Structure formats: structure tokens, C-alpha cells
Amino acid sequence: MPMREGYTEEMKVSREERKIWRTNAVVTVLIMGLSTLAAQAFFHYSRNSTSVAIIYVLAVMLVARYTTGYVPGIVAAVFGVIFVNYVFTYPYMKLNFSIDGYPVTFVGMMVVSGVTSTLTTRFKKQNEMLNEREKLLMEAEKETMRANLLRAVSHDLRTPLTGIIGLANTYLDSGTKLSEEKRTEMVDSIREDANWLLNMVENLLSVTKLQVGAAKMNTSPEPLEEVVSEAVLRFRKRVPGTMVTVHVPDEFLMVPMDAMLIEQVIMNLLENAAYHSGTDRPIDLYVEREADQVVFHVRDYGKGIEPGRLKTIFDGSGSDENASGDAHKGMGIGLTICKTIITAHQGTIQARNRDQGAEFLFTLPMKGKDDHDE
């Protein structure tokens, strides 16, 4: 098996080398052919072999730039010098190496080829190193996100499950001894925790849409106002007692996104504000356009966020439980998933304290990744 794997790897390398050689040959022949046509046209009207030599110098630079390795540039330089001598220099259609200045032309074209090939090869290697480093950083970030999600899940799902099990056992063991009001209160608590678990499951299902390891997020232009409206409607159904004021730009904006995932982000941030602000004041949700991106703001007017938690609040590094011990007080998984979704959209997300309350804001680019120039 090891020998077979090694043989397969050698075959793969051999195929890559043949592909490079074929590409080099095609590019070299194409550039030198077009340069020859241009040189013939120019020489036909000007009869100036010096200007023709400049055309071939440019051709050598192009060959060195768009091929891999030093050989194509050297071959192009030799071809150019010989062709200028044979076709465009008197006596025509004869090689004459004794022409004054010929050695200088030959050496000049070889130097141009060597320098250009060296620089382009070095740039290509540097670019490959940078791309490899970027891939490693992306993989490391994905692993960190996975670890944070697992840590957040372990807390935010275990806490309500423990509460449900405890309340159910108490109800079954002492149901007949409890008052109707107490039993109703326990069932309400079970339902509340079950709804919270449903929200967590929806978050986890949202993450599965990200297809971890894929090269890019699948997005399509979506009407901004409709996405915001749908997210707020879903939030009001789930948390009917909380008021939300909404402001969106007057202009009609189509933003590249996965609509369901962005709705989930808005939902998570609104629920976070409702459960953790410590106030009944309305939550502000407003969107602004800034240059080539849109910025979503979710602001409450409550107690704010502990300064020490601002840097790690999206990392699933624990919950902010209060004395009541409600399962809803865990911030972990919801905010971690918000960061995962926004990062996959090539956006940014952050949290900050205001004079009164806290504000979460995230950005989405107005253009998809593939719309930008490479």
C-alpha cells in the first residue's frame, strides 16, 4: 500500500509537470507568433530593424511573465535574436553574426529574460507562500470556531435539559401534593426551557448550512428590508412582550447574503438584548449603508456588558448567569454562531457599551467575494 501511494503521488507530480510544460509551450508560441506578426507589419512600413528588436524584447518580457521557470524566457530570447537577425536584418533570410551591435542585442535580450523570469518566479513563490499561509490561518480559525461551538453547546444545551428533567421529576413525584398554580408554573417553565432548546437546535441547523470547509458562502442578492422584516416578525412571535423599533435606509438595497442565516443572526442579537439588558425599554434595530457595505445595529438601553467580556463574548467562553439561574442567561452558543455566520459572509461583528446599554453591530459587504477584482 505505501508503494502504491508513493507511485500515485509520483504520477500526480509527473502530470503536473507535463501540464506546466504544455502551458509554457502554448504561451511561448502564442506570444512569439503574435509578436512576429506585429514585427512584420511594423517592418513592412518602417524598414527599421531596431524597432523590431524592441518588439521582441517586449515579447520576451511577456513570455517570462506568463510562464513558469526560466527556460521559456531563454528560448524566447534566443528565438527573438535569431529571428531579428535572419528575417529583419540585411542580408535578409540569412544569418549574419558579424553585424555590428548583434552581440549587445543578444546579451540585452538574455538579461531582460533572466531578470524578468527571476522576478516573476520569486513573486509567484511569494504569492504561493502567502496563499498557503492564508489557508492555514483559515483552517486554524475554523478549528477555533468548532471548539468554541462545542464548548458553548455543552453549556447552553445542558442547562435547560437539566432544568426540564428536574421539573419533570418533581412534577411526577409530587404532582398531587402541589397546588394547581404551582403545577401550572412548573409546566410553563418546562415549556419555556423547551422553546429555548428549540432555538438552540435552530442555531445548530443554521451552522450546518455553512458547510464547514467549503471555499465560500453561497449567497444571492436579497432585499434588505424584507430580511429585516422577517427576522423581526419571527422575534415578536417568540418574545411577544419586547418592543423593537426598526429603521432601514430609504433606498432599495439588494445585499448578497444567505437570507435565512442573516435572519438567524438578527434573531439571536434581539433575543440576547431582550434577555440580558435587564430593562423593558424598546430595542433599537437600525441599518445604515457605509460605502461598499451595510451595517446592522442592535442596541438596548439596559445594564450593558462587563468590560472584561467584550473581547471574548463571541467565543462561547461561558455564560453570564444571574442569581435566578435561568437557562436563558447563557449567551454562549447564540453569539458564537452569529460570529460564525458573519465571518462566512466576509463580514465583521463586534460588541460595545454605549452611554446607556450595549450595542451589537455587524457588517455585510455590498458585493459578493467573486464580484471583486482578483
C-alpha positions as CSV (number, residue, x, y, z in Angstrom):
1,M,0.0,0.0,0.0
2,P,2.8,2.6,0.8
3,M,4.5,1.8,-2.5
4,R,1.2,2.2,-4.4
5,E,0.5,5.6,-2.6
6,G,4.1,6.7,-3.5
7,Y,3.6,5.7,-7.1
8,T,0.3,7.5,-7.3
9,E,2.0,10.7,-5.9
10,E,4.8,10.4,-8.4
11,M,2.2,10.1,-11.2
12,K,0.4,13.2,-9.9
13,V,3.6,15.2,-9.9
14,S,4.5,14.0,-13.4
15,R,1.1,15.1,-14.7
16,E,1.5,18.5,-13.1
17,E,5.0,18.9,-14.7
18,R,3.6,17.9,-18.1
19,K,0.8,20.3,-17.7
20,I,3.2,23.1,-16.8
21,W,5.4,22.3,-19.9
22,R,2.4,22.3,-22.2
23,T,1.2,25.6,-20.8
24,N,4.6,27.1,-21.2
25,A,4.9,25.9,-24.8
26,V,1.4,27.2,-25.7
27,V,2.0,30.6,-24.1
28,T,5.5,31.0,-25.6
29,V,4.4,30.0,-29.1
30,L,1.3,32.3,-28.9
31,I,3.2,35.4,-27.7
32,M,6.2,34.9,-30.1
33,G,3.8,34.3,-33.0
34,L,1.8,37.4,-32.3
35,S,5.0,39.4,-31.8
36,T,6.3,38.1,-35.2
37,L,3.1,39.2,-36.9
38,A,3.4,42.7,-35.3
39,A,7.1,42.9,-36.2
40,Q,6.4,42.0,-39.8
41,A,3.7,44.6,-40.1
42,F,5.8,47.3,-38.4
43,F,8.9,46.4,-40.6
44,H,6.8,46.5,-43.7
45,Y,6.0,50.2,-43.2
46,S,9.2,51.4,-41.4
47,R,12.1,49.1,-42.5
48,N,13.6,49.7,-39.1
49,S,15.1,46.6,-37.6
50,T,15.9,48.3,-34.3
51,S,12.3,49.0,-33.6
52,V,11.5,45.4,-34.5
53,A,14.1,44.2,-31.9
54,I,12.2,46.3,-29.2
55,I,9.0,44.4,-30.1
56,Y,10.8,41.1,-29.4
57,V,12.3,42.4,-26.2
58,L,8.7,43.2,-25.1
59,A,7.7,39.7,-26.2
60,V,10.5,38.1,-24.1
61,M,9.3,40.1,-21.1
62,L,5.7,38.8,-21.6
63,V,6.9,35.2,-22.0
64,A,8.9,35.4,-18.8
65,R,6.0,37.0,-17.0
66,Y,3.3,34.5,-18.0
67,T,5.3,31.2,-17.9
68,T,6.8,29.2,-15.1
69,G,10.6,28.8,-14.8
70,Y,13.5,30.2,-16.7
71,V,13.5,28.0,-19.8
72,P,10.6,29.7,-21.8
73,G,12.1,33.1,-21.4
74,I,15.6,32.0,-22.5
75,V,14.1,30.1,-25.5
76,A,12.1,33.2,-26.4
77,A,15.2,35.4,-26.2
78,V,17.2,33.1,-28.4
79,F,14.3,32.9,-30.9
80,G,13.9,36.7,-30.9
81,V,17.6,37.4,-31.5
82,I,17.9,34.9,-34.3
83,F,14.7,35.9,-36.0
84,V,15.6,39.6,-35.9
85,N,19.0,38.7,-37.5
86,Y,17.5,36.3,-40.0
87,V,14.3,38.0,-41.2
88,F,14.6,41.7,-40.4
89,T,18.3,42.4,-40.9
90,Y,20.2,42.8,-44.2
91,P,21.1,40.5,-45.9
92,Y,17.5,39.2,-45.4
93,M,16.9,35.4,-44.9
94,K,20.5,34.8,-44.0
95,L,22.2,34.6,-40.6
96,N,25.0,37.2,-40.2
97,F,26.6,37.1,-36.7
98,S,29.2,39.7,-37.7
99,I,26.6,42.5,-37.8
100,D,27.7,45.5,-35.6
101,G,25.8,45.5,-32.3
102,Y,24.4,42.0,-32.6
103,P,26.2,40.6,-29.5
104,V,24.9,43.6,-27.5
105,T,21.3,42.9,-28.7
106,F,21.7,39.2,-27.9
107,V,23.1,39.8,-24.4
108,G,20.5,42.5,-23.7
109,M,17.6,40.2,-24.6
110,M,19.1,37.4,-22.5
111,V,19.5,39.8,-19.5
112,V,15.9,41.0,-19.9
113,S,14.6,37.4,-20.0
114,G,16.7,36.3,-17.0
115,V,15.8,39.3,-14.8
116,T,12.1,39.1,-15.7
117,S,12.0,35.4,-15.1
118,T,13.8,35.7,-11.8
119,L,11.5,38.4,-10.5
120,T,8.2,36.7,-11.7
121,T,9.3,33.3,-10.3
122,R,10.1,35.0,-7.0
123,F,6.8,36.8,-6.9
124,K,4.9,33.6,-7.8
125,K,6.6,31.7,-5.0
126,Q,5.9,34.5,-2.5
127,N,2.2,34.5,-3.7
128,E,2.0,30.7,-3.2
129,M,3.5,31.1,0.3
130,L,1.0,33.8,1.2
131,N,-1.9,31.7,-0.1
132,E,-0.7,28.7,1.9
133,R,-0.4,30.8,5.0
134,E,-3.9,32.2,4.5
135,K,-5.2,28.7,4.1
136,L,-3.5,27.6,7.3
137,L,-4.9,30.6,9.2
138,M,-8.4,29.9,7.9
139,E,-8.1,26.3,9.0
140,A,-6.9,27.4,12.4
141,E,-9.8,29.8,12.7
142,K,-12.3,27.1,11.7
143,E,-10.9,24.8,14.3
144,T,-11.2,27.5,16.9
145,M,-14.8,28.1,15.9
146,R,-15.5,24.4,16.2
147,A,-14.0,24.2,19.6
148,N,-15.9,27.3,20.7
149,L,-19.2,25.9,19.4
150,L,-18.7,22.6,21.2
151,R,-17.9,24.4,24.4
152,A,-20.9,26.7,24.0
153,V,-23.2,23.7,23.1
154,S,-22.1,21.8,26.2
155,H,-23.3,24.6,28.5
156,D,-26.3,26.1,26.7
157,L,-27.9,22.8,26.0
158,R,-27.1,21.0,29.2
159,T,-28.5,23.8,31.5
160,P,-32.1,23.8,30.1
161,L,-32.1,20.0,29.8
162,T,-31.2,19.7,33.5
163,G,-34.0,22.1,34.4
164,I,-36.5,20.2,32.3
165,I,-35.6,16.8,33.8
166,G,-35.6,18.3,37.3
167,L,-39.0,19.9,36.9
168,A,-40.5,16.8,35.3
169,N,-39.3,14.6,38.1
170,T,-40.7,16.9,40.7
171,Y,-44.0,17.1,38.9
172,L,-44.2,13.3,38.6
173,D,-43.1,12.7,42.2
174,S,-45.2,15.4,43.9
175,G,-47.8,16.4,41.4
176,T,-50.8,15.5,43.5
177,K,-49.3,17.4,46.5
178,L,-48.8,20.6,44.6
179,S,-51.3,23.3,44.1
180,E,-52.7,24.0,40.7
181,E,-50.9,27.2,40.5
182,K,-47.6,25.6,41.2
183,R,-48.2,22.8,38.7
184,T,-49.0,25.4,36.0
185,E,-45.9,27.3,36.9
186,M,-43.8,24.2,36.5
187,V,-45.3,23.3,33.2
188,D,-44.7,26.9,32.0
189,S,-41.1,26.6,33.0
190,I,-40.7,23.3,31.1
191,R,-42.3,24.8,28.0
192,E,-40.0,27.9,28.3
193,D,-36.9,25.7,28.5
194,A,-38.2,23.5,25.7
195,N,-38.6,26.6,23.5
196,W,-35.1,27.7,24.4
197,L,-33.8,24.3,23.3
198,L,-35.7,24.7,20.1
199,N,-33.9,27.9,19.5
200,M,-30.6,26.3,20.1
201,V,-31.4,23.5,17.6
202,E,-32.3,26.1,15.0
203,N,-29.0,27.7,15.6
204,L,-27.2,24.4,15.2
205,L,-29.1,23.7,12.0
206,S,-28.1,27.1,10.7
207,V,-24.5,26.2,11.2
208,T,-24.8,23.1,9.2
209,K,-25.7,25.3,6.2
210,L,-22.3,26.9,6.4
211,Q,-20.8,23.6,5.1
212,V,-17.5,23.9,7.0
213,G,-14.6,23.5,4.7
214,A,-16.3,25.0,1.7
215,A,-14.4,27.6,-0.2
216,K,-17.0,30.2,0.1
217,M,-20.5,31.0,1.3
218,N,-23.3,30.6,-1.2
219,T,-25.0,34.0,-1.3
220,S,-27.5,35.7,-3.5
221,P,-28.8,39.3,-3.6
222,E,-31.7,39.7,-1.1
223,P,-33.9,42.7,-0.4
224,L,-32.6,44.2,2.8
225,E,-35.9,45.4,4.1
226,E,-37.6,42.0,3.7
227,V,-34.9,40.2,5.5
228,V,-35.0,42.6,8.4
229,S,-38.8,42.5,8.5
230,E,-39.0,38.7,8.5
231,A,-36.4,38.5,11.3
232,V,-38.4,41.0,13.5
233,L,-41.7,39.1,12.9
234,R,-40.1,35.9,14.0
235,F,-38.7,37.6,17.1
236,R,-42.0,39.1,18.0
237,K,-43.7,35.7,17.8
238,R,-41.1,34.2,20.1
239,V,-40.8,37.1,22.5
240,P,-44.1,39.0,22.2
241,G,-43.6,41.2,25.3
242,T,-40.5,43.0,23.9
243,M,-40.8,46.1,21.7
244,V,-38.4,46.7,18.8
245,T,-38.0,49.9,16.8
246,V,-36.8,49.4,13.3
247,H,-35.1,51.8,10.9
248,V,-33.7,50.8,7.4
249,P,-32.4,53.0,4.6
250,D,-34.9,54.7,2.3
251,E,-33.2,53.4,-0.8
252,F,-33.9,49.9,-2.0
253,L,-30.9,47.7,-1.2
254,M,-30.1,44.3,-2.5
255,V,-27.4,42.7,-0.3
256,P,-25.6,39.4,-1.1
257,M,-26.4,37.0,1.7
258,D,-27.9,33.8,2.8
259,A,-31.2,35.3,4.0
260,M,-32.1,32.5,6.5
261,L,-28.7,32.7,8.2
262,I,-28.8,36.5,8.5
263,E,-32.3,36.4,9.9
264,Q,-31.0,33.9,12.5
265,V,-28.2,36.4,13.4
266,I,-30.7,39.2,13.8
267,M,-32.9,37.0,15.9
268,N,-30.0,35.9,18.2
269,L,-29.0,39.5,18.8
270,L,-32.5,40.7,19.5
271,E,-33.1,37.8,21.9
272,N,-29.7,38.5,23.6
273,A,-30.8,42.1,24.1
274,A,-34.2,41.0,25.4
275,Y,-32.9,38.5,27.9
276,H,-29.7,40.3,29.1
277,S,-30.3,44.0,29.0
278,G,-32.2,44.0,32.3
279,T,-34.7,46.6,31.1
280,D,-38.1,46.7,29.4
281,R,-37.2,49.6,27.2
282,P,-37.6,49.0,23.4
283,I,-34.6,47.6,21.5
284,D,-33.3,49.6,18.5
285,L,-32.6,47.8,15.3
286,Y,-31.3,50.0,12.5
287,V,-29.3,49.5,9.3
288,E,-27.0,52.0,7.6
289,R,-25.2,51.9,4.3
290,E,-21.5,52.9,4.6
291,A,-19.6,52.9,1.3
292,D,-19.5,49.3,0.0
293,Q,-21.1,47.7,3.0
294,V,-24.2,47.8,5.2
295,V,-24.0,47.9,8.9
296,F,-26.7,46.4,11.2
297,H,-27.0,47.8,14.7
298,V,-28.9,46.2,17.6
299,R,-28.9,48.4,20.7
300,D,-30.5,48.1,24.1
301,Y,-30.8,50.6,26.9
302,G,-30.0,48.3,29.9
303,K,-27.1,47.5,32.1
304,G,-24.5,46.9,29.4
305,I,-21.8,44.3,29.2
306,E,-19.0,43.7,31.6
307,P,-15.9,45.3,30.0
308,G,-13.8,42.1,30.6
309,R,-16.2,40.1,28.5
310,L,-16.3,42.3,25.4
311,K,-13.2,40.7,23.8
312,T,-14.4,37.1,24.3
313,I,-18.2,37.4,24.1
314,F,-18.4,35.8,20.7
315,D,-16.1,32.9,21.6
316,G,-18.6,30.8,23.6
317,S,-16.4,31.3,26.7
318,G,-19.2,30.7,29.2
319,S,-22.5,32.3,30.3
320,D,-23.5,35.3,32.2
321,E,-25.8,33.7,34.7
322,N,-27.5,35.7,37.3
323,A,-28.8,34.8,40.6
324,S,-32.0,33.3,39.3
325,G,-30.1,30.7,37.3
326,D,-32.4,30.9,34.3
327,A,-31.3,28.9,31.4
328,H,-31.9,31.9,29.2
329,K,-28.9,33.7,30.7
330,G,-26.4,31.7,28.7
331,M,-25.0,33.9,25.9
332,G,-22.6,31.3,24.6
333,I,-23.9,29.4,21.5
334,G,-26.1,32.2,20.1
335,L,-23.3,34.8,19.8
336,T,-20.7,32.2,18.7
337,I,-23.0,31.2,15.8
338,C,-23.5,34.9,15.0
339,K,-19.8,35.3,14.5
340,T,-19.5,32.1,12.5
341,I,-22.3,33.2,10.1
342,I,-21.0,36.7,9.7
343,T,-17.4,35.6,9.2
344,A,-18.6,33.2,6.5
345,H,-20.3,36.2,4.8
346,Q,-16.9,38.0,4.7
347,G,-18.3,40.5,7.3
348,T,-17.3,41.6,10.8
349,I,-19.2,41.6,14.1
350,Q,-18.5,43.4,17.4
351,A,-20.0,44.4,20.7
352,R,-19.5,47.6,22.6
353,N,-21.0,49.5,25.5
354,R,-22.8,52.8,25.0
355,D,-23.5,55.6,27.5
356,Q,-26.6,53.5,28.4
357,G,-26.9,49.9,27.4
358,A,-25.0,47.8,24.9
359,E,-24.8,47.7,21.1
360,F,-24.0,44.8,18.8
361,L,-23.2,45.6,15.2
362,F,-22.2,43.5,12.2
363,T,-21.3,44.3,8.6
364,L,-22.1,42.7,5.3
365,P,-20.3,43.6,2.0
366,M,-22.5,45.0,-0.7
367,K,-20.6,42.9,-3.2
368,G,-20.0,39.2,-3.1
369,K,-16.4,37.9,-2.9
370,D,-16.5,36.9,-6.6
371,D,-17.5,40.4,-7.7
372,H,-14.3,41.9,-6.6
373,D,-11.3,42.1,-8.9
374,E,-8.8,39.3,-8.2
